[in-house]
C-alpha cells in the first residue's frame, strides 16, 4: 500500500525549489538530502524516483530542491505531485500507543459497554486541534468525526481490527436531525 508523505503545492522562486505540504511525522527523515522518494503526478498511475538535494522549513511547509529540477518551468510541471512510500518500508512504531494512519483505516468501531457497532474508520484526519477518526456509520453511512484522544478512544487493537469508543453524549448523533422518541 502506498502512503503519501508529501504533496507539491507549487514552485518557489526561479531556481526550481518546490513548496511541499508535509504528510509525515518525520519530515527530517523522509526529506533528508540524498533520500530518493517516489513521486506520482496527478492522473498518473506510475511513479518515478526523485532524489532530495535539500529541504528546509518555511511557514509550516518544506522548501525542497530535487536533483534534476533546476528552474521554475521544471518545478511548475511537478505541481500536485504526491511523494509516496510503501507501507512495508515503514518500521513498526516503538510506542504501543502510536499508529500509522493506514493501520487504523478499515477497523471496526464499537461502543464501550454494549459492543454496538458504530461503523468503520475510513480515514484519519489531521487538524491543528489534533487527529480525528472519520467513521462511516454502520446504520446510515453518514460520516462521524471522532476525536482520537484516550478519553474518547480508550482501546485500539490492530490485531483484533477493533477500536472501542466511549463518546460523550451527542457525539454520535446526526446534527440537525430530531431526536428519536
Backbone as CSV, one residue per row, in Angstrom:
resi,resn,N_x,N_y,N_z,CA_x,CA_y,CA_z,C_x,C_y,C_z
1,UNK,0.845,-1.172,0.000,0.000,0.000,0.000,0.894,1.240,0.000
2,UNK,0.586,2.187,-0.876,1.322,3.439,-0.934,0.770,4.426,0.085
3,UNK,1.671,5.085,0.783,1.304,6.120,1.737,1.901,7.439,1.282
4,UNK,1.114,8.496,1.332,1.568,9.817,0.909,2.345,10.465,2.055
5,UNK,3.560,10.942,1.770,4.365,11.625,2.780,4.507,13.118,2.478
6,UNK,4.069,13.540,1.288,4.129,14.950,0.936,3.448,15.215,-0.394
7,UNK,3.079,16.479,-0.598,2.432,16.893,-1.846,3.039,18.210,-2.288
8,UNK,3.402,18.297,-3.564,3.958,19.536,-4.112,2.805,20.522,-4.302
9,UNK,2.873,21.642,-3.568,1.830,22.664,-3.658,2.079,23.612,-4.830
10,UNK,3.352,24.012,-5.008,3.690,24.963,-6.071,5.200,25.103,-6.140
11,UNK,5.642,25.864,-7.131,7.071,26.176,-7.219,7.345,27.387,-6.328
12,UNK,8.636,27.589,-6.047,9.030,28.716,-5.206,10.304,29.313,-5.797
13,UNK,10.239,30.554,-6.217,11.408,31.194,-6.803,11.635,30.744,-8.240
14,UNK,12.821,31.037,-8.762,13.122,30.762,-10.169,14.129,29.631,-10.367
15,UNK,14.619,29.049,-9.274,15.675,28.040,-9.384,15.191,26.600,-9.198
16,UNK,13.883,26.382,-9.245,13.373,25.010,-9.191,12.988,24.507,-7.819
17,UNK,12.947,25.379,-6.831,12.561,24.946,-5.491,11.056,24.692,-5.458
18,UNK,10.661,23.698,-4.654,9.260,23.296,-4.542,8.735,23.551,-3.135
19,UNK,7.485,23.994,-3.041,6.802,24.085,-1.758,6.077,22.755,-1.565
20,UNK,6.429,22.028,-0.485,5.860,20.711,-0.235,5.050,20.732,1.055
21,UNK,3.779,20.321,0.955,2.937,20.134,2.134,3.308,18.779,2.730
22,UNK,3.752,18.776,3.960,4.237,17.560,4.612,3.069,16.731,5.135
23,UNK,3.139,15.427,4.902,2.122,14.496,5.398,2.790,13.304,6.098
24,UNK,3.805,13.612,6.871,4.521,12.593,7.632,4.942,13.197,8.963
25,UNK,5.059,12.344,9.978,5.533,12.810,11.283,7.044,12.959,11.316
26,UNK,7.725,12.474,10.292,9.185,12.510,10.275,9.727,13.163,9.001
27,UNK,9.405,14.438,8.777,9.868,15.084,7.545,11.390,15.166,7.472
28,UNK,12.055,15.273,8.624,13.515,15.368,8.624,14.163,14.080,8.114
29,UNK,13.476,12.948,8.237,13.984,11.679,7.707,13.541,11.460,6.263
30,UNK,12.281,11.697,5.978,11.734,11.439,4.643,12.295,12.378,3.587
31,UNK,12.605,13.627,3.973,13.069,14.629,3.016,14.522,15.044,3.284
32,UNK,15.312,14.131,3.807,16.724,14.400,4.069,17.511,14.388,2.755
33,UNK,18.531,15.229,2.645,19.359,15.222,1.430,19.914,13.826,1.141
34,UNK,19.820,13.431,-0.145,20.297,12.117,-0.570,19.220,11.045,-0.598
35,UNK,18.106,11.285,0.079,16.997,10.312,0.094,16.305,10.340,-1.265
36,UNK,15.934,9.165,-1.760,15.167,9.075,-3.002,13.742,8.688,-2.659
37,UNK,12.800,9.519,-3.103,11.371,9.266,-2.919,10.733,8.982,-4.268
38,UNK,9.624,8.273,-4.241,8.848,8.070,-5.461,7.787,9.163,-5.530
39,UNK,7.638,9.735,-6.730,6.643,10.775,-6.942,5.645,10.346,-7.993
40,UNK,4.356,10.665,-7.760,3.302,10.350,-8.721,2.574,11.639,-9.061
41,UNK,2.612,11.983,-10.349,1.933,13.184,-10.829,0.422,12.969,-10.862
42,UNK,-0.359,14.052,-10.772,-1.811,13.905,-10.855,-2.216,13.154,-12.123
43,UNK,-3.159,12.273,-11.994,-3.725,11.470,-13.086,-2.741,10.451,-13.652
44,UNK,-1.593,10.270,-13.008,-0.618,9.280,-13.474,-0.734,8.026,-12.617
45,UNK,-0.520,6.882,-13.221,-0.558,5.627,-12.479,0.829,5.258,-11.954
46,UNK,1.852,5.524,-12.750,3.210,5.129,-12.384,3.899,6.224,-11.560
47,UNK,4.887,5.790,-10.795,5.710,6.733,-10.039,7.101,6.773,-10.663
48,UNK,7.842,7.808,-10.336,9.237,7.848,-10.749,10.066,8.377,-9.585
49,UNK,11.340,8.002,-9.547,12.184,8.395,-8.412,12.657,9.843,-8.504
50,UNK,12.736,10.481,-7.339,13.278,11.837,-7.211,14.207,11.853,-6.012
51,UNK,15.404,12.401,-6.189,16.380,12.465,-5.102,16.369,13.869,-4.494
52,UNK,16.287,13.921,-3.185,16.262,15.187,-2.457,17.678,15.771,-2.414
53,UNK,17.817,17.022,-2.883,19.103,17.720,-2.766,19.161,18.507,-1.470
54,UNK,18.048,19.182,-1.140,17.990,19.924,0.119,16.527,20.159,0.479
55,UNK,16.297,20.408,1.765,14.953,20.730,2.253,15.098,21.623,3.475
56,UNK,14.192,22.591,3.587,14.217,23.494,4.742,12.793,23.911,5.085
57,UNK,12.576,24.198,6.368,11.260,24.652,6.823,10.940,26.026,6.278
58,UNK,9.639,26.220,5.976,9.182,27.531,5.525,7.682,27.638,5.810
59,UNK,7.317,28.344,6.853,5.914,28.605,7.194,5.067,27.330,7.280
60,UNK,5.565,26.330,7.969,4.803,25.096,8.148,4.871,24.128,6.977
61,UNK,5.604,24.481,5.958,5.811,23.606,4.803,7.311,23.422,4.618
62,UNK,7.676,22.628,3.640,9.085,22.473,3.312,9.365,23.112,1.961
63,UNK,10.538,23.697,1.828,11.036,24.127,0.525,12.074,23.081,0.141
64,UNK,11.849,22.419,-0.986,12.652,21.266,-1.376,13.254,21.476,-2.753
65,UNK,14.560,21.144,-2.866,15.219,21.055,-4.167,15.357,19.582,-4.499
66,UNK,14.981,19.216,-5.728,15.147,17.852,-6.225,16.263,17.832,-7.263
67,UNK,17.020,16.747,-7.289,18.060,16.583,-8.299,17.413,16.617,-9.690
68,UNK,17.941,17.429,-10.579,17.447,17.496,-11.951,16.332,18.508,-12.176
69,UNK,15.829,19.116,-11.113,14.803,20.157,-11.248,15.507,21.470,-10.930
70,UNK,15.852,22.215,-11.998,16.733,23.366,-11.793,16.150,24.713,-12.206
71,UNK,14.880,24.734,-12.606,14.277,26.032,-12.925,12.783,26.003,-12.627
72,UNK,12.185,27.160,-12.716,10.770,27.303,-12.363,9.869,26.466,-13.278
73,UNK,10.191,26.380,-14.559,9.372,25.611,-15.503,9.331,24.140,-15.097
74,UNK,10.482,23.571,-14.768,10.540,22.165,-14.339,9.797,21.977,-13.020
75,UNK,9.922,22.936,-12.109,9.225,22.852,-10.819,7.717,22.969,-11.009
76,UNK,7.277,23.886,-11.876,5.837,24.049,-12.132,5.223,22.769,-12.692
77,UNK,5.985,22.014,-13.459,5.480,20.769,-14.052,5.197,19.702,-12.993
78,UNK,5.730,19.896,-11.778,5.541,18.900,-10.707,4.433,19.289,-9.728
79,UNK,3.758,20.386,-10.009,2.673,20.837,-9.125,1.634,19.730,-8.941
80,UNK,1.265,19.460,-7.682,0.271,18.435,-7.381,0.847,17.037,-7.223
81,UNK,2.142,16.879,-7.494,2.754,15.557,-7.374,2.719,15.092,-5.921
82,UNK,2.448,13.796,-5.739,2.462,13.186,-4.416,3.753,12.402,-4.237
83,UNK,4.410,12.622,-3.114,5.559,11.792,-2.743,5.006,10.626,-1.940
84,UNK,5.343,9.395,-2.336,4.783,8.210,-1.686,5.889,7.256,-1.243
85,UNK,5.553,6.464,-0.222,6.407,5.369,0.237,5.519,4.136,0.370
86,UNK,6.125,2.988,0.329,5.406,1.729,0.508,5.255,1.478,2.001
87,UNK,4.039,1.124,2.460,3.821,0.894,3.889,4.717,-0.217,4.426
88,UNK,5.131,-1.149,3.572,6.016,-2.234,4.004,7.406,-1.716,4.367
89,UNK,7.759,-0.516,3.888,9.060,0.078,4.195,9.099,0.738,5.567
90,UNK,7.937,0.912,6.189,7.884,1.621,7.465,8.236,0.697,8.621
91,UNK,9.066,1.168,9.540,9.383,0.347,10.705,8.193,0.328,11.661
92,UNK,8.056,-0.728,12.467,6.971,-0.728,13.452,7.188,0.409,14.447
93,UNK,6.104,0.950,14.949,6.198,2.034,15.911,6.747,1.499,17.231
94,UNK,7.668,2.247,17.834,8.244,1.852,19.119,7.273,2.116,20.265
95,UNK,6.317,3.013,20.069,5.347,3.371,21.097,4.065,2.588,20.854
96,UNK,3.614,1.788,21.839,2.403,0.993,21.640,1.129,1.827,21.492
97,UNK,1.196,3.121,21.822,0.024,3.983,21.692,0.093,4.874,20.452
98,UNK,1.019,4.590,19.526,1.098,5.335,18.274,0.808,4.396,17.118
99,UNK,0.081,4.920,16.130,-0.332,4.101,14.991,-0.132,4.886,13.713
100,UNK,0.182,4.173,12.650,0.166,4.772,11.328,-1.293,4.860,10.887
101,UNK,-1.613,5.884,10.090,-2.984,6.063,9.613,-3.509,4.801,8.944
102,UNK,-2.693,4.174,8.096,-3.176,3.010,7.344,-3.495,1.822,8.252
103,UNK,-2.922,1.793,9.464,-3.240,0.715,10.401,-4.644,0.877,10.987
104,UNK,-5.123,2.107,11.073,-6.436,2.381,11.666,-7.568,2.313,10.636
105,UNK,-7.248,2.622,9.389,-8.272,2.618,8.345,-8.794,1.206,8.133
106,UNK,-10.122,1.073,8.148,-10.757,-0.232,7.966,-11.120,-0.930,9.267
107,UNK,-10.666,-0.379,10.421,-11.000,-1.010,11.692,-12.454,-0.746,12.062
108,UNK,-13.066,-1.715,12.724,-14.437,-1.592,13.209,-14.436,-0.776,14.492
109,UNK,-15.410,0.122,14.633,-15.552,0.952,15.824,-16.791,0.477,16.583
110,UNK,-16.595,0.143,17.853,-17.691,-0.323,18.723,-17.769,0.556,19.957
111,UNK,-18.987,0.580,20.554,-19.185,1.327,21.789,-18.682,0.538,22.986
112,UNK,-18.085,1.244,23.938,-17.660,0.647,25.193,-18.910,0.206,25.953
113,UNK,-18.898,-0.966,26.490,-20.012,-1.431,27.318,-20.949,-2.379,26.619
114,UNK,-21.617,-1.909,25.557,-22.619,-2.772,24.921,-22.189,-3.350,23.569
115,UNK,-20.975,-3.013,23.103,-20.423,-3.556,21.858,-21.214,-3.209,20.601
116,UNK,-22.081,-2.191,20.652,-22.797,-1.752,19.465,-21.796,-1.290,18.413
117,UNK,-21.969,-1.754,17.179,-21.080,-1.318,16.104,-21.470,0.095,15.686
118,UNK,-20.508,1.005,15.783,-20.706,2.394,15.365,-20.478,2.509,13.868
119,UNK,-19.410,1.871,13.376,-19.081,1.944,11.954,-17.657,1.499,11.699
120,UNK,-17.094,2.014,10.596,-15.752,1.636,10.160,-14.932,2.888,9.898
121,UNK,-13.677,2.881,10.355,-12.773,4.018,10.117,-12.443,4.065,8.627
122,UNK,-12.713,5.216,8.004,-12.405,5.385,6.582,-11.141,6.206,6.365
123,UNK,-10.815,7.066,7.365,-9.673,7.955,7.188,-9.291,8.543,8.542
124,UNK,-8.023,8.907,8.681,-7.561,9.655,9.846,-7.272,11.068,9.359
125,UNK,-7.946,12.031,9.962,-7.788,13.433,9.565,-6.870,14.130,10.556
126,UNK,-5.945,14.929,10.037,-5.003,15.654,10.886,-5.368,17.121,10.835
127,UNK,-5.690,17.673,11.995,-6.047,19.092,12.061,-5.172,19.773,13.098
128,UNK,-5.259,21.089,13.159,-4.477,21.834,14.133,-4.875,21.458,15.553
129,UNK,-6.124,21.052,15.734,-6.620,20.689,17.061,-6.275,19.256,17.445
130,UNK,-5.796,18.460,16.497,-5.460,17.064,16.784,-6.024,16.144,15.716
131,UNK,-5.896,14.844,15.960,-6.357,13.851,14.985,-7.829,13.527,15.205
132,UNK,-8.511,13.254,14.098,-9.914,12.834,14.115,-10.038,11.544,13.324
133,UNK,-10.850,10.626,13.823,-11.184,9.429,13.064,-12.438,9.726,12.270
134,UNK,-12.375,9.570,10.967,-13.559,9.694,10.123,-14.144,8.294,10.023
135,UNK,-15.366,8.144,10.539,-16.013,6.836,10.631,-17.289,6.837,9.791
136,UNK,-17.420,5.817,8.933,-18.656,5.648,8.172,-19.619,4.896,9.078
137,UNK,-20.752,5.547,9.417,-21.730,4.971,10.340,-22.318,3.682,9.774
138,UNK,-22.436,2.685,10.627,-22.965,1.380,10.217,-24.446,1.455,9.872
139,UNK,-25.197,2.336,10.540,-26.648,2.364,10.330,-27.099,3.146,9.100
140,UNK,-26.434,4.274,8.808,-26.915,5.088,7.685,-25.809,5.583,6.747
141,UNK,-24.568,5.206,6.995,-23.479,5.559,6.091,-22.956,6.976,6.209
142,UNK,-23.509,7.772,7.116,-23.026,9.153,7.263,-21.631,9.163,7.876
143,UNK,-20.935,10.287,7.747,-19.606,10.434,8.328,-19.733,10.925,9.763
144,UNK,-19.017,10.254,10.668,-18.938,10.669,12.065,-17.470,10.995,12.331
145,UNK,-17.218,12.159,12.906,-15.850,12.534,13.262,-15.658,12.330,14.760
146,UNK,-14.691,11.498,15.098,-14.430,11.161,16.497,-13.015,11.618,16.851
147,UNK,-12.896,12.515,17.849,-11.554,12.938,18.266,-10.749,11.722,18.730
148,UNK,-9.525,11.607,18.229,-8.685,10.459,18.548,-7.859,10.780,19.789
149,UNK,-8.550,10.785,20.934,-7.937,11.039,22.241,-8.312,9.898,23.174
150,UNK,-7.451,9.613,24.136,-7.640,8.475,25.032,-8.964,8.536,25.786
151,UNK,-9.437,9.720,26.157,-10.686,9.845,26.907,-11.881,9.330,26.104
152,UNK,-11.821,9.441,24.777,-12.932,9.007,23.921,-12.619,7.677,23.255
153,UNK,-11.348,7.418,22.980,-10.909,6.172,22.317,-9.973,5.430,23.281
154,UNK,-10.549,4.705,24.264,-9.697,4.054,25.252,-8.965,2.809,24.755
155,UNK,-9.483,2.166,23.699,-8.888,0.913,23.252,-8.737,0.878,21.740
156,UNK,-7.521,0.520,21.291,-7.253,0.259,19.879,-6.541,-1.087,19.820
157,UNK,-7.100,-2.023,19.048,-6.459,-3.321,18.863,-6.303,-3.589,17.371
158,UNK,-5.078,-3.398,16.891,-4.794,-3.666,15.483,-5.014,-5.153,15.201
159,UNK,-4.569,-6.013,16.131,-4.692,-7.465,15.950,-6.143,-7.909,15.826
160,UNK,-7.039,-7.282,16.618,-8.464,-7.635,16.578,-9.246,-6.805,15.569
161,UNK,-8.539,-5.845,14.891,-9.170,-4.954,13.904,-10.325,-4.173,14.544
162,UNK,-10.091,-3.672,15.778,-11.157,-3.085,16.589,-10.705,-1.826,17.314
163,UNK,-11.598,-0.834,17.319,-11.438,0.367,18.128,-12.670,0.466,19.005
164,UNK,-12.455,0.676,20.305,-13.564,0.847,21.249,-13.625,2.321,21.619
165,UNK,-14.842,2.888,21.541,-15.021,4.310,21.859,-15.995,4.488,23.019
166,UNK,-15.769,5.557,23.784,-16.634,5.956,24.891,-16.963,7.429,24.664
167,UNK,-17.875,7.688,23.702,-18.112,9.082,23.291,-18.953,9.860,24.297
168,UNK,-18.719,11.165,24.382,-19.599,11.996,25.203,-20.983,12.056,24.552
169,UNK,-21.967,12.365,25.352,-23.338,12.420,24.855,-23.450,13.361,23.658
170,UNK,-24.124,12.902,22.607,-24.391,13.695,21.419,-23.349,13.584,20.316
171,UNK,-22.154,13.051,20.608,-21.093,12.998,19.593,-21.489,12.153,18.383
172,UNK,-22.207,11.082,18.602,-22.545,10.176,17.505,-23.878,10.501,16.840
173,UNK,-24.597,11.486,17.379,-25.910,11.839,16.839,-25.774,12.677,15.575
174,UNK,-26.635,12.404,14.566,-26.615,13.253,13.363,-27.015,14.685,13.727
175,UNK,-26.236,15.634,13.256,-26.567,17.039,13.531,-27.806,17.457,12.762
176,UNK,-28.645,18.234,13.427,-29.813,18.797,12.759,-30.988,17.843,12.612
177,UNK,-30.858,16.623,13.006,-31.980,15.688,12.929,-32.680,15.638,14.288
178,UNK,-34.001,15.532,14.290,-34.704,15.470,15.571,-34.369,14.174,16.299
179,UNK,-34.338,14.251,17.630,-34.094,13.060,18.444,-35.257,12.086,18.280
180,UNK,-34.916,10.792,18.309,-35.957,9.755,18.254,-36.575,9.628,19.639
181,UNK,-37.890,9.544,19.681,-38.564,9.429,20.962,-39.188,8.079,21.117
